[in-house]
Amino acid sequence: SSDESESSSTESEESEGEDPSERDIARVYDRRIQWSVQKLAHRRRVVEELLHNLLHVCNERFLHSFFPVLQPAIGVGSGCEGWSPQEEEDVVYCMLVPLKPPSGHTFHLELNTEGEMPQKGMCVRVELVCTCTGDQLGKTKLCFLHNCEQELRENQGPNLLQTLCTGPYLDVQKITLWFQKSVTSAWAVVPQSHNYKMKVMPSSRSCKLKLEKAFRKPLLIEVIFGIQQGNSDIFLSSQPTEAFVPPGTTWLETYAVAEAMFFQHIARQAPRHSCYLKCLQLCARILVGTGFSHYTLKTVVMHLLTLIPLPGWCRKDFLLRLEDVMQYLSCCVMEKRLNHFFFGNENMPKEISLPSAFQTAQPLNLFKNLEQDPNAHAVALHEFNEL
């Protein structure tokens, strides 16, 4: 094909001046990793189109109700970014669906100060607002604040406080159950229902979908829900952490959308045939079974993408960049410090929208446990040396 000939030509041009042994290693990597990255991208596009159609049907059905308004899904996590530590067929594609308040309602974010939490948690207070002068799509709606209860009960559906809240707060578990029932009833209308059989898997804080197609590996999707913080790329998420499942009215702060925006920004700026996704893919496979998390790896690569000019991430630079990734991680382990990418980072691209508090904050050390625990530091040094 023309793409293959162009790729072959580019590879030939880039290999001039390289050491032959390095060229051989690069070719082996290219054959094994390129196909993996392409398959991830293809399956991601299938997921995005499916979610677009599914959310459209759901929103049409709730057009005149007072449930949260489902916004276009945002692909987050490694699978949607184009890399993964797992085999392509086992990747779970995570899609964050932002929620906006329906007519007559507003969301207010309140910091949750109850108990000790490993991650910043907030509650979403739902308040009713006056709609006496509002006219929605040509249909005047009653005002929850100023029309009498009997009139509201006879002529209008219940408000959000009466359906998906616990007290005045939006409840993640109630939203999850509502969405699971909604997609189940909407599925038959979605065009993809002719090709896939959909099964909703058990989950209390997200909607996990398993899509099966004849003679194909299942497609795994996890839909999580998010509340945007102002106009920034920082959200509150329904998704719990591996170590902590918060109460139903607590939403945890997530940087997943900002990370997705960052990788989209890099994709627009980087030269064709860039190797940063392949570096992530290969390093993620190398780190499987170690104490180094994939988030640690992603943080390292994000820092390097702002420190090394993007023209330096061409295919021919793969081995150099791979060495840079491991060297950067080595230094972080020895110094017991890896700064969080979004706090106090002077190299943050202006295209990423962060709350002002993030921009002025002191850097947050992701390796604080190594700083506080000599045994953990010794284990990390040993594991890295083994790599």
PyMOL commands that set and color helices and strands:
alter all, ss='L'
color gray80, all
select helices_A, chain A and resi 2-14+20-61+78-81+88-90+149-155+160-162+172-189+191-194+256-269+276-287+294-307+310-313+315-335+356-360+368-372+374-386
alter helices_A, ss='H'
color red, helices_A
select strands_A, chain A and resi 69-70+74-76+92-100+105-111+121-128+165-166+169-170+197-201+207-212+219-228+235-237+251-254
alter strands_A, ss='S'
color yellow, strands_A
deselect
rebuild
show_as cartoon
